[in-house]
Amino acid sequence: MSKTIKFITIFLLSVALSHGASVGKFSGGSEHEVPSWFKQSFLDINEDVIEATKNNKHLMLFIDLDGCPYCTKMLNESFFATNPTSDFIKKHFDVVNLNVKGSREVTWDEKTTLSEKDLAIKLGVEYSPTVLFLDENKKIVLRLNGYRSAPNFKLILEYVNGKHYLKQNLSEFLANVKNKTLYKPIANKMFQKIKDLSNIKTPVAIIFEDGSCTQCDYFHNTTLKNKDVISEFKKYTVVRFDANSDEEFIGVDGNKTTPKKLIKSINLDYRPGILLYDDKKLISTVDALLFSFHFKELLRYVSEKEYKYFGGYLEYLSTRQKELTEAGVSIDISK
């Protein structure tokens, strides 16, 4: 399987072991509600777009899942909290909540009425949360897969509200406006200084960071200190680049490129963004926050070549979680 599998967050309940049949405990799911100021919609998306446009706003669809810790974290930080991000949302966006597994009927257009679950499938939603921004023609002008911190989300909101999507992609916009002094690179003995990745026999992980990274401290101080993550990363050759660098290196495919060019070619706007390769093929792209269990299992999915036997990471994860818990291993997806 050679195509990039972009994994951010997990459909937690659909892949969790159910009915208490396992020895190991499954924990970390987080129940949440949405703010009362979200639009009380009749779930007629055409009407919602028209109303938002009349008020000089964009329509935002916040698509969540019951039990999703990433959804809870983003809602608490960017919607419930009183801060510049939540204030900006209230002023410039109408927000409609949909649920990945929901049963409410949604009218997408005059010919299409579907359940929330079926609409999520139609829209290709694979992550929770997924945030979709629609323009006055009901065109999806931006899709966010997974959690974003409040400061980063505020910049993304400014990108949509200013209609910058008409002239540049999000990664180009963020490169020009981000505060580049928020983060200083943290050393890690796993990171190797290699400029030619074309002859490496192990799986390869390329990590992109920059001075604007709001999640890099968490990545280093929590994720990369998890013993299971460290164990999985030892199977890889791991390199780190400054996302804004113009310094050339030879990629896994043998072609010369730069971090800046490579990121632009795949529109990777999240930091730390991570590319996972195996057998010289890009298998997975990490472009949102992953807690330690999900991160280490994604590493294993690639390094153990599980991608060859499953239809995608989520399918693998369902099987893997059952395997672990039946073996008596407890899983906490929230750390």
TORKOL-4160 file (C-alpha; in steps of 0.2 Angstrom, whole numbers, padded with zeros to 4 digits, m for minus):
335
<pt num="1" X="0000" Y="0000" Z="0000"/>
<pt num="2" X="0009" Y="0015" Z="m0006"/>
<pt num="3" X="m0002" Y="0030" Z="m0003"/>
<pt num="4" X="0000" Y="0042" Z="0011"/>
<pt num="5" X="m0012" Y="0037" Z="0025"/>
<pt num="6" X="m0015" Y="0054" Z="0035"/>
<pt num="7" X="m0019" Y="0049" Z="0052"/>
<pt num="8" X="m0023" Y="0062" Z="0066"/>
<pt num="9" X="m0036" Y="0056" Z="0078"/>
<pt num="10" X="m0046" Y="0041" Z="0081"/>
<pt num="11" X="m0064" Y="0036" Z="0080"/>
<pt num="12" X="m0062" Y="0031" Z="0098"/>
<pt num="13" X="m0078" Y="0022" Z="0102"/>
<pt num="14" X="m0079" Y="0013" Z="0086"/>
<pt num="15" X="m0062" Y="0005" Z="0089"/>
<pt num="16" X="m0063" Y="0003" Z="0108"/>
<pt num="17" X="m0066" Y="m0015" Z="0115"/>
<pt num="18" X="m0084" Y="m0016" Z="0120"/>
<pt num="19" X="m0094" Y="m0025" Z="0133"/>
<pt num="20" X="m0081" Y="m0028" Z="0146"/>
<pt num="21" X="m0075" Y="m0044" Z="0138"/>
<pt num="22" X="m0056" Y="m0040" Z="0139"/>
<pt num="23" X="m0044" Y="m0042" Z="0154"/>
<pt num="24" X="m0035" Y="m0026" Z="0150"/>
<pt num="25" X="m0043" Y="m0010" Z="0154"/>
<pt num="26" X="m0047" Y="0003" Z="0140"/>
<pt num="27" X="m0047" Y="0021" Z="0147"/>
<pt num="28" X="m0045" Y="0039" Z="0142"/>
<pt num="29" X="m0061" Y="0042" Z="0133"/>
<pt num="30" X="m0068" Y="0059" Z="0137"/>
<pt num="31" X="m0086" Y="0064" Z="0136"/>
<pt num="32" X="m0090" Y="0082" Z="0131"/>
<pt num="33" X="m0103" Y="0094" Z="0126"/>
<pt num="34" X="m0103" Y="0108" Z="0114"/>
<pt num="35" X="m0105" Y="0127" Z="0119"/>
<pt num="36" X="m0123" Y="0133" Z="0120"/>
<pt num="37" X="m0118" Y="0147" Z="0108"/>
<pt num="38" X="m0116" Y="0135" Z="0093"/>
<pt num="39" X="m0129" Y="0138" Z="0080"/>
<pt num="40" X="m0146" Y="0129" Z="0084"/>
<pt num="41" X="m0147" Y="0123" Z="0066"/>
<pt num="42" X="m0161" Y="0113" Z="0058"/>
<pt num="43" X="m0146" Y="0104" Z="0049"/>
<pt num="44" X="m0151" Y="0111" Z="0032"/>
<pt num="45" X="m0133" Y="0116" Z="0027"/>
<pt num="46" X="m0139" Y="0126" Z="0012"/>
<pt num="47" X="m0149" Y="0137" Z="0024"/>
<pt num="48" X="m0135" Y="0138" Z="0036"/>
<pt num="49" X="m0123" Y="0144" Z="0023"/>
<pt num="50" X="m0135" Y="0157" Z="0016"/>
<pt num="51" X="m0138" Y="0164" Z="0034"/>
<pt num="52" X="m0119" Y="0164" Z="0038"/>
<pt num="53" X="m0116" Y="0173" Z="0022"/>
<pt num="54" X="m0129" Y="0186" Z="0025"/>
<pt num="55" X="m0120" Y="0190" Z="0042"/>
<pt num="56" X="m0103" Y="0191" Z="0033"/>
<pt num="57" X="m0098" Y="0175" Z="0041"/>
<pt num="58" X="m0091" Y="0158" Z="0036"/>
<pt num="59" X="m0100" Y="0142" Z="0041"/>
<pt num="60" X="m0089" Y="0130" Z="0052"/>
<pt num="61" X="m0094" Y="0112" Z="0054"/>
<pt num="62" X="m0086" Y="0105" Z="0070"/>
<pt num="63" X="m0087" Y="0086" Z="0068"/>
<pt num="64" X="m0084" Y="0076" Z="0084"/>
<pt num="65" X="m0086" Y="0059" Z="0091"/>
<pt num="66" X="m0092" Y="0054" Z="0108"/>
<pt num="67" X="m0077" Y="0049" Z="0120"/>
<pt num="68" X="m0064" Y="0058" Z="0109"/>
<pt num="69" X="m0051" Y="0066" Z="0120"/>
<pt num="70" X="m0044" Y="0077" Z="0106"/>
<pt num="71" X="m0062" Y="0084" Z="0103"/>
<pt num="72" X="m0063" Y="0088" Z="0122"/>
<pt num="73" X="m0046" Y="0096" Z="0123"/>
<pt num="74" X="m0050" Y="0107" Z="0107"/>
<pt num="75" X="m0067" Y="0112" Z="0113"/>
<pt num="76" X="m0061" Y="0117" Z="0130"/>
<pt num="77" X="m0046" Y="0127" Z="0124"/>
<pt num="78" X="m0054" Y="0136" Z="0109"/>
<pt num="79" X="m0073" Y="0136" Z="0111"/>
<pt num="80" X="m0077" Y="0136" Z="0130"/>
<pt num="81" X="m0063" Y="0146" Z="0136"/>
<pt num="82" X="m0064" Y="0165" Z="0136"/>
<pt num="83" X="m0049" Y="0170" Z="0125"/>
<pt num="84" X="m0045" Y="0178" Z="0108"/>
<pt num="85" X="m0049" Y="0162" Z="0099"/>
<pt num="86" X="m0066" Y="0159" Z="0105"/>
<pt num="87" X="m0070" Y="0178" Z="0104"/>
<pt num="88" X="m0065" Y="0177" Z="0085"/>
<pt num="89" X="m0075" Y="0162" Z="0082"/>
<pt num="90" X="m0091" Y="0170" Z="0089"/>
<pt num="91" X="m0088" Y="0186" Z="0079"/>
<pt num="92" X="m0084" Y="0178" Z="0062"/>
<pt num="93" X="m0091" Y="0161" Z="0061"/>
<pt num="94" X="m0107" Y="0151" Z="0063"/>
<pt num="95" X="m0103" Y="0134" Z="0070"/>
<pt num="96" X="m0114" Y="0119" Z="0068"/>
<pt num="97" X="m0109" Y="0103" Z="0077"/>
<pt num="98" X="m0111" Y="0086" Z="0069"/>
<pt num="99" X="m0106" Y="0069" Z="0076"/>
<pt num="100" X="m0096" Y="0056" Z="0066"/>
<pt num="101" X="m0108" Y="0042" Z="0072"/>
<pt num="102" X="m0124" Y="0053" Z="0074"/>
<pt num="103" X="m0141" Y="0048" Z="0068"/>
<pt num="104" X="m0149" Y="0065" Z="0065"/>
<pt num="105" X="m0154" Y="0069" Z="0047"/>
<pt num="106" X="m0144" Y="0082" Z="0038"/>
<pt num="107" X="m0149" Y="0090" Z="0022"/>
<pt num="108" X="m0133" Y="0093" Z="0012"/>
<pt num="109" X="m0142" Y="0099" Z="m0004"/>
<pt num="110" X="m0159" Y="0098" Z="m0012"/>
<pt num="111" X="m0156" Y="0080" Z="m0018"/>
<pt num="112" X="m0146" Y="0074" Z="m0003"/>
<pt num="113" X="m0152" Y="0070" Z="0015"/>
<pt num="114" X="m0142" Y="0059" Z="0025"/>
<pt num="115" X="m0138" Y="0054" Z="0043"/>
<pt num="116" X="m0124" Y="0062" Z="0051"/>
<pt num="117" X="m0114" Y="0046" Z="0050"/>
<pt num="118" X="m0118" Y="0044" Z="0032"/>
<pt num="119" X="m0113" Y="0062" Z="0028"/>
<pt num="120" X="m0097" Y="0060" Z="0037"/>
<pt num="121" X="m0093" Y="0045" Z="0025"/>
<pt num="122" X="m0099" Y="0055" Z="0010"/>
<pt num="123" X="m0087" Y="0070" Z="0015"/>
<pt num="124" X="m0072" Y="0058" Z="0018"/>
<pt num="125" X="m0071" Y="0061" Z="0037"/>
<pt num="126" X="m0059" Y="0050" Z="0045"/>
<pt num="127" X="m0053" Y="0060" Z="0060"/>
<pt num="128" X="m0060" Y="0067" Z="0076"/>
<pt num="129" X="m0062" Y="0081" Z="0077"/>
<pt num="130" X="m0063" Y="0086" Z="0059"/>
<pt num="131" X="m0067" Y="0105" Z="0056"/>
<pt num="132" X="m0074" Y="0110" Z="0039"/>
<pt num="133" X="m0075" Y="0128" Z="0033"/>
<pt num="134" X="m0088" Y="0132" Z="0019"/>
<pt num="135" X="m0089" Y="0148" Z="0009"/>
<pt num="136" X="m0104" Y="0156" Z="0002"/>
<pt num="137" X="m0105" Y="0143" Z="m0012"/>
<pt num="138" X="m0105" Y="0129" Z="0001"/>
<pt num="139" X="m0088" Y="0124" Z="m0006"/>
<pt num="140" X="m0076" Y="0117" Z="0008"/>
<pt num="141" X="m0062" Y="0129" Z="0007"/>
<pt num="142" X="m0052" Y="0121" Z="0022"/>
<pt num="143" X="m0052" Y="0105" Z="0031"/>
<pt num="144" X="m0043" Y="0102" Z="0047"/>
<pt num="145" X="m0040" Y="0085" Z="0053"/>
<pt num="146" X="m0038" Y="0084" Z="0072"/>
<pt num="147" X="m0034" Y="0095" Z="0086"/>
<pt num="148" X="m0026" Y="0112" Z="0085"/>
<pt num="149" X="m0020" Y="0123" Z="0099"/>
<pt num="150" X="m0029" Y="0139" Z="0102"/>
<pt num="151" X="m0015" Y="0150" Z="0096"/>
<pt num="152" X="m0013" Y="0140" Z="0080"/>
<pt num="153" X="m0032" Y="0139" Z="0078"/>
<pt num="154" X="m0033" Y="0157" Z="0079"/>
<pt num="155" X="m0021" Y="0160" Z="0064"/>
<pt num="156" X="m0031" Y="0147" Z="0054"/>
<pt num="157" X="m0047" Y="0156" Z="0058"/>
<pt num="158" X="m0039" Y="0172" Z="0052"/>
<pt num="159" X="m0034" Y="0163" Z="0036"/>
<pt num="160" X="m0052" Y="0158" Z="0032"/>
<pt num="161" X="m0060" Y="0174" Z="0038"/>
<pt num="162" X="m0049" Y="0185" Z="0027"/>
<pt num="163" X="m0052" Y="0173" Z="0012"/>
<pt num="164" X="m0033" Y="0170" Z="0010"/>
<pt num="165" X="m0038" Y="0153" Z="0003"/>
<pt num="166" X="m0042" Y="0162" Z="m0013"/>
<pt num="167" X="m0023" Y="0166" Z="m0016"/>
<pt num="168" X="m0013" Y="0154" Z="m0006"/>
<pt num="169" X="m0013" Y="0138" Z="0004"/>
<pt num="170" X="m0013" Y="0137" Z="0023"/>
<pt num="171" X="0005" Y="0132" Z="0025"/>
<pt num="172" X="0011" Y="0147" Z="0014"/>
<pt num="173" X="0000" Y="0159" Z="0025"/>
<pt num="174" X="0006" Y="0152" Z="0041"/>
<pt num="175" X="0024" Y="0153" Z="0036"/>
<pt num="176" X="0022" Y="0172" Z="0034"/>
<pt num="177" X="0012" Y="0176" Z="0050"/>
<pt num="178" X="0018" Y="0164" Z="0063"/>
<pt num="179" X="0027" Y="0170" Z="0079"/>
<pt num="180" X="0044" Y="0161" Z="0075"/>
<pt num="181" X="0051" Y="0163" Z="0093"/>
<pt num="182" X="0039" Y="0152" Z="0103"/>
<pt num="183" X="0050" Y="0137" Z="0103"/>
<pt num="184" X="0068" Y="0132" Z="0102"/>
<pt num="185" X="0074" Y="0115" Z="0096"/>
<pt num="186" X="0076" Y="0102" Z="0110"/>
<pt num="187" X="0090" Y="0090" Z="0107"/>
<pt num="188" X="0086" Y="0071" Z="0107"/>
<pt num="189" X="0099" Y="0057" Z="0105"/>
<pt num="190" X="0087" Y="0048" Z="0093"/>
<pt num="191" X="0089" Y="0061" Z="0080"/>
<pt num="192" X="0103" Y="0058" Z="0067"/>
<pt num="193" X="0111" Y="0071" Z="0056"/>
<pt num="194" X="0109" Y="0063" Z="0039"/>
<pt num="195" X="0108" Y="0073" Z="0023"/>
<pt num="196" X="0106" Y="0058" Z="0011"/>
<pt num="197" X="0091" Y="0047" Z="0016"/>
<pt num="198" X="0091" Y="0037" Z="m0001"/>
<pt num="199" X="0101" Y="0022" Z="0005"/>
<pt num="200" X="0094" Y="0019" Z="0022"/>
<pt num="201" X="0087" Y="0002" Z="0025"/>
<pt num="202" X="0077" Y="0005" Z="0040"/>
<pt num="203" X="0060" Y="0014" Z="0041"/>
<pt num="204" X="0063" Y="0033" Z="0041"/>
<pt num="205" X="0054" Y="0046" Z="0051"/>
<pt num="206" X="0057" Y="0064" Z="0046"/>
<pt num="207" X="0051" Y="0077" Z="0059"/>
<pt num="208" X="0048" Y="0095" Z="0054"/>
<pt num="209" X="0048" Y="0108" Z="0068"/>
<pt num="210" X="0050" Y="0127" Z="0068"/>
<pt num="211" X="0050" Y="0142" Z="0080"/>
<pt num="212" X="0031" Y="0144" Z="0079"/>
<pt num="213" X="0028" Y="0126" Z="0085"/>
<pt num="214" X="0015" Y="0126" Z="0100"/>
<pt num="215" X="0015" Y="0107" Z="0102"/>
<pt num="216" X="0034" Y="0103" Z="0100"/>
<pt num="217" X="0037" Y="0105" Z="0119"/>
<pt num="218" X="0023" Y="0092" Z="0123"/>
<pt num="219" X="0030" Y="0081" Z="0109"/>
<pt num="220" X="0048" Y="0081" Z="0117"/>
<pt num="221" X="0043" Y="0082" Z="0135"/>
<pt num="222" X="0029" Y="0069" Z="0135"/>
<pt num="223" X="0028" Y="0059" Z="0119"/>
<pt num="224" X="0046" Y="0056" Z="0116"/>
<pt num="225" X="0049" Y="0051" Z="0135"/>
<pt num="226" X="0036" Y="0038" Z="0134"/>
<pt num="227" X="0045" Y="0021" Z="0135"/>
<pt num="228" X="0034" Y="0012" Z="0122"/>
<pt num="229" X="0036" Y="0027" Z="0110"/>
<pt num="230" X="0055" Y="0026" Z="0112"/>
<pt num="231" X="0055" Y="0007" Z="0109"/>
<pt num="232" X="0046" Y="0009" Z="0093"/>
<pt num="233" X="0056" Y="0024" Z="0087"/>
<pt num="234" X="0072" Y="0013" Z="0089"/>
<pt num="235" X="0066" Y="0004" Z="0073"/>
<pt num="236" X="0068" Y="0020" Z="0063"/>
<pt num="237" X="0081" Y="0031" Z="0057"/>
<pt num="238" X="0075" Y="0048" Z="0064"/>
<pt num="239" X="0080" Y="0065" Z="0057"/>
<pt num="240" X="0074" Y="0082" Z="0061"/>
<pt num="241" X="0073" Y="0097" Z="0050"/>
<pt num="242" X="0069" Y="0115" Z="0052"/>
<pt num="243" X="0053" Y="0117" Z="0042"/>
<pt num="244" X="0058" Y="0134" Z="0035"/>
<pt num="245" X="0076" Y="0128" Z="0030"/>
<pt num="246" X="0082" Y="0130" Z="0012"/>
<pt num="247" X="0096" Y="0118" Z="0015"/>
<pt num="248" X="0096" Y="0104" Z="0002"/>
<pt num="249" X="0096" Y="0086" Z="0007"/>
<pt num="250" X="0093" Y="0070" Z="m0003"/>
<pt num="251" X="0076" Y="0062" Z="0001"/>
<pt num="252" X="0071" Y="0044" Z="0003"/>
<pt num="253" X="0066" Y="0044" Z="m0016"/>
<pt num="254" X="0084" Y="0049" Z="m0020"/>
<pt num="255" X="0079" Y="0067" Z="m0026"/>
<pt num="256" X="0086" Y="0083" Z="m0020"/>
<pt num="257" X="0074" Y="0094" Z="m0010"/>
<pt num="258" X="0074" Y="0106" Z="0005"/>
<pt num="259" X="0063" Y="0105" Z="0020"/>
<pt num="260" X="0053" Y="0120" Z="0014"/>
<pt num="261" X="0050" Y="0113" Z="m0003"/>
<pt num="262" X="0045" Y="0096" Z="0003"/>
<pt num="263" X="0033" Y="0103" Z="0016"/>
<pt num="264" X="0025" Y="0115" Z="0003"/>
<pt num="265" X="0023" Y="0100" Z="m0010"/>
<pt num="266" X="0012" Y="0091" Z="0003"/>
<pt num="267" X="0004" Y="0106" Z="0011"/>
<pt num="268" X="0010" Y="0101" Z="0029"/>
<pt num="269" X="0005" Y="0115" Z="0040"/>
<pt num="270" X="0006" Y="0106" Z="0057"/>
<pt num="271" X="0021" Y="0106" Z="0068"/>
<pt num="272" X="0029" Y="0095" Z="0073"/>
<pt num="273" X="0024" Y="0087" Z="0056"/>
<pt num="274" X="0031" Y="0069" Z="0054"/>
<pt num="275" X="0033" Y="0059" Z="0038"/>
<pt num="276" X="0034" Y="0040" Z="0040"/>
<pt num="277" X="0043" Y="0030" Z="0026"/>
<pt num="278" X="0045" Y="0011" Z="0023"/>
<pt num="279" X="0053" Y="0003" Z="0008"/>
<pt num="280" X="0056" Y="0021" Z="0001"/>
<pt num="281" X="0038" Y="0024" Z="0001"/>
<pt num="282" X="0028" Y="0037" Z="0011"/>
<pt num="283" X="0016" Y="0027" Z="0021"/>
<pt num="284" X="0009" Y="0040" Z="0034"/>
<pt num="285" X="0009" Y="0058" Z="0038"/>
<pt num="286" X="0006" Y="0064" Z="0056"/>
<pt num="287" X="m0002" Y="0082" Z="0055"/>
<pt num="288" X="m0011" Y="0083" Z="0071"/>
<pt num="289" X="m0008" Y="0080" Z="0090"/>
<pt num="290" X="m0007" Y="0061" Z="0094"/>
<pt num="291" X="m0006" Y="0055" Z="0112"/>
<pt num="292" X="0007" Y="0042" Z="0116"/>
<pt num="293" X="m0003" Y="0026" Z="0113"/>
<pt num="294" X="m0009" Y="0032" Z="0096"/>
<pt num="295" X="0008" Y="0038" Z="0091"/>
<pt num="296" X="0017" Y="0022" Z="0096"/>
<pt num="297" X="0005" Y="0011" Z="0087"/>
<pt num="298" X="0006" Y="0022" Z="0071"/>
<pt num="299" X="0025" Y="0019" Z="0072"/>
<pt num="300" X="0022" Y="0001" Z="0074"/>
<pt num="301" X="0009" Y="0000" Z="0060"/>
<pt num="302" X="0023" Y="0007" Z="0048"/>
<pt num="303" X="0038" Y="m0002" Z="0054"/>
<pt num="304" X="0030" Y="m0019" Z="0056"/>
<pt num="305" X="0023" Y="m0017" Z="0039"/>
<pt num="306" X="0005" Y="m0019" Z="0045"/>
<pt num="307" X="m0001" Y="m0007" Z="0032"/>
<pt num="308" X="0001" Y="m0021" Z="0019"/>
<pt num="309" X="m0012" Y="m0032" Z="0028"/>
<pt num="310" X="m0025" Y="m0019" Z="0034"/>
<pt num="311" X="m0036" Y="m0007" Z="0024"/>
<pt num="312" X="m0030" Y="0008" Z="0034"/>
<pt num="313" X="m0023" Y="0013" Z="0051"/>
<pt num="314" X="m0040" Y="0013" Z="0059"/>
<pt num="315" X="m0044" Y="m0005" Z="0054"/>
<pt num="316" X="m0027" Y="m0010" Z="0061"/>
<pt num="317" X="m0030" Y="m0001" Z="0077"/>
<pt num="318" X="m0046" Y="m0009" Z="0081"/>
<pt num="319" X="m0038" Y="m0026" Z="0079"/>
<pt num="320" X="m0022" Y="m0021" Z="0089"/>
<pt num="321" X="m0032" Y="m0014" Z="0103"/>
<pt num="322" X="m0042" Y="m0030" Z="0105"/>
<pt num="323" X="m0026" Y="m0040" Z="0104"/>
<pt num="324" X="m0018" Y="m0030" Z="0118"/>
<pt num="325" X="m0032" Y="m0029" Z="0130"/>
<pt num="326" X="m0036" Y="m0048" Z="0128"/>
<pt num="327" X="m0018" Y="m0051" Z="0132"/>
<pt num="328" X="m0021" Y="m0041" Z="0148"/>
<pt num="329" X="m0013" Y="m0025" Z="0143"/>
<pt num="330" X="m0022" Y="m0009" Z="0149"/>
<pt num="331" X="m0023" Y="0006" Z="0137"/>
<pt num="332" X="m0025" Y="0024" Z="0141"/>
<pt num="333" X="m0028" Y="0034" Z="0125"/>
<pt num="334" X="m0027" Y="0051" Z="0134"/>
<pt num="335" X="m0009" Y="0054" Z="0138"/>
